[in-house]
Amino acid sequence: MEVIRLLVKPRNKIARRLYEISGFIVTGEGMNHFGPGEDRMVMSLLLGGRTTLLRNGHANGATVPQVPVD
């Protein structure tokens, strides 16, 4: 496994902060993912001894792949 991805409600600031502290970055968004008004942010964490992810979604010069949310 190279990447862990998760979905989080954009307004859930406590969970988002916990994931950010753990090294996750925002790599996408799913508008109405679970129905009307149920938006989610996609957050990703690179694994496998790679360098820490940067805020712009890059690590070791490679872009973190976007996750399909449909």
Buried (B, 14 or more C-beta within 10 A) or exposed (E): EEBBBBBBBEEEEEBBEEBBEEBBBBBBBBEEBEEEEEBBBBBBBBEEEEEEBEEEBEBEEEEBBEBEBE
